[in-house]
Amino acid sequence: MSHFWQLILGTVVSLLPVINPVASAPVLLAITEGDSEARRLWQVKKGCYYMVLILVGSLAGGGLIIRFFGISIPGIRIAGGLLVSGLALSMLATPQADAEEPRRREEARAKRDISLSPLAMPMLSGPGSIAMTIGFTSLAANWLDFVAIVLGILLVAVISYYILRLSGTMVRVVGANGMNALTKFMGFLLLCIGVQFVVNGVTSIATDPELLQAIRAGLGH
């Protein structure tokens, strides 16, 4: 498989568990309660569109952020891996009752348009997916790599749209236990990705030619 297609597939596999549209399905139904099916689908379509804009914007600005703060590529990989692993562990943990959740749902339900907030942000494109997208800049060596990552983001948006479009049917068929099992599976997959990010970052540092040369020079003395 060429590097181009690997980047597309890697973007989808990395982002989809973080965005986790399966877990957003019940929340979407709750905050759009009373809306017609056509209006709900319109909100979902706009939410996915905003998600693409947010993530592509993060990708475009990621290089500037990295250069401005002088952050190394291995540092981004390790930090991104730790953040993703933290999100994964929260998905694998037993969910705790959130006293603020009913209030947030009522506020969202009172809004006329929930496509940007809370659907696009933070439900679909939260801090985790934004940080991961910025981390993708470490994988892009040329403009074609950026195109591949953008195509991966678009594919994730399409998948998220169809999952949320079928949210009502999915919740009824799968049930609460099934949704919980899917979330935990996503969490495990995400944990594997986060650990691999850390491993890649540590490996890059350990095999850095300048570091190896400094070690050799130190041992020589």
N, C-alpha and C positions, 0 to 999 in steps of 0.2 A: 504494500500500500504506500502511495506517495506521501510525502510530508504534508502536502496540501490537504488531502483527505484525512490524514491523521489529526491535523489541527482541528478540522471541522468536527470529527467524531470526539476528540478530546474535549472540545468546548462543550458539546452537548452532554457528554457523560459527567463532566465536572459541574456544570451549572444546574442541570436538571434536579439533582438531589437537594441543592441549596435552595433553589426557588420552590421546589416541592409543591406543585399545583394541586396534587392529591390532597394534601393537608389543608389547602386553602378552600377546597370545594365546600365543606360544611359552613365555613365562615361566610363565604359568598352567598350561600342560600339564606343565611341568617340576616345579613345586612341588606339583602334585596327582597326581603319578605314583603309581599304585597305588590311587588312590581310584576308587570306582564312579562311573559317569556321573551318577547321581542326586545323590551327595554333591558332585560338582564343580559341578553346576548350583545346588545349594543354597548353596554357598560364593559363587558368582558373584552370585546374587540378593541375598544379604546384603551382599556387597561393594559393589554398586551402591546399595543402600539406605543404607549408611554414607557413601558418597560424597555422596549428596544431602544428608544431615544435615550433613556437614562444609562443603560449599559454601554451603548455605543459611545455616548459622550464620555463615560468613565474610561473606556478603552482609548479614545482619542486624547484625553487629558492625562492618561496615566504616565506617558513618557515625560511630559513636562513636570509632573509632580516628582517623579523619580530623580530627574536631573536637578530640580530646584533644591530638594532636600539632601541630595548626594547619597541616595539609598542604593546599595548594591543589589544586583539581581539575586544572588543567593539569600540576601537578607529578606527580600520580598517573598521568595519562595518559602523560607522558614516561617516568617510572620504569617503569611497566608495559610500555610499548613496548620499552624497552631490555632488560628482563628477558625478555620474550617473544622478542625478536630473538636474544638469547643462546641460549635454548633451541632456537630454529629452526636456528641455525648449528651447534649440536652435533648436531642430527638430520641436517643436510646433510653433515657431516664424515664421513670414513671411520671406521667404528667401530673402536675399539682394544680389544684383549683386556683384560679386567678380572680381575685375579688374585683379587679378593674375591668375584666372582660365584658360583663354585661353593660357597663357604662360606655365602653368604647363601641360596642355594637349599636347601642341606642344612638350615640352621636353619629355614627356612620349611616344609620338608617334615616336619620333626620336630614342628611345632606341630599341635595337634588342630584348630585353627580359624584359617585364614589369611584370613578374610573382612575383618577390620578391618586387620590388619597381616600381610603387606605389600600385600594386594590393594587395599583402600580407600585406604590411605595407606602408602607414597607412590606406588604404581603408578597409581591412578586419580585421586586428589586430592592431588597433591604441591604443593610451594611455588609452582610456576608457575600452576596452576589456581586456587589459593587467592588469590594476588596478583591474578590477572586478575578473579576474582569480586569482590574488594574494589574493584577499579577500576571495576566496573560501577555502583557507587553514584554515580559522576559522571554517569551517563547517566539516572538515575532522578530525575524531578522530582516525582512523586507516588506514592501507594500502588499505583496501577494499573500504573505502570512496574515496580515491584518484583514485582508479580504476573506480569508478562510475563517478567521475568528468571528467576523461579522456575520458570515453565512451560518455559522454555528449558533450565534445568538438568535438569528431569525428563525432557525429551525426549532430552537427551544421555545420561542414565542408561539410558533404554530402549534407545537405539541401542547403547550400550556393552554392555548385557546380551546383546543378540542377537548382537553380534559375538563376544563371549567365549563365548557358548553354542555357536557354530559354530566355535570355535577349532581343534578337531581337524581338521575337514573343511577349513577354510580353509588351515591350514598344509600339509596334504597336497596340496591342489589348487594353491595359489599357489607353494609352494616357498620356499626361502631367498632366491633372487634377487628373486622377486616381492614378498616381505615387505619386502626392503630398498628396492625401488623405491617401494612404497607409503609407507614411512616418509619417504623423501626428498621425495615429493610433498607429504606432510603438512608437512614442514619448510619447503618453499618457501611454501606457503600461510600458514603461521604467521609466516614472515619478513615477508610482505606485510602481514599484520595488525599486527605489531609496529611496522613502519615507519610505517604509517598512524596508529597511536596516537601516535607521536612527532610526526608532522606536525600532528595535531589539537591536541596540547598546545602546540606552538610557535605555531600559528596563534592559539590562544586568548590566549596571552600577547601576541603582536604586535598583536592587535586589541582589547586591553583598553582600555576608554574612559579609565580613570584614567592608564594609561601614555601613551596618545596625547595626553591633555591635558597631562601633564607634559612631554612632548617639545615640544609646541607652545609651552608657556610658556618652556621653555629656549631654543628657537629665537627666541622673541620678544625675549628679552633679549640 
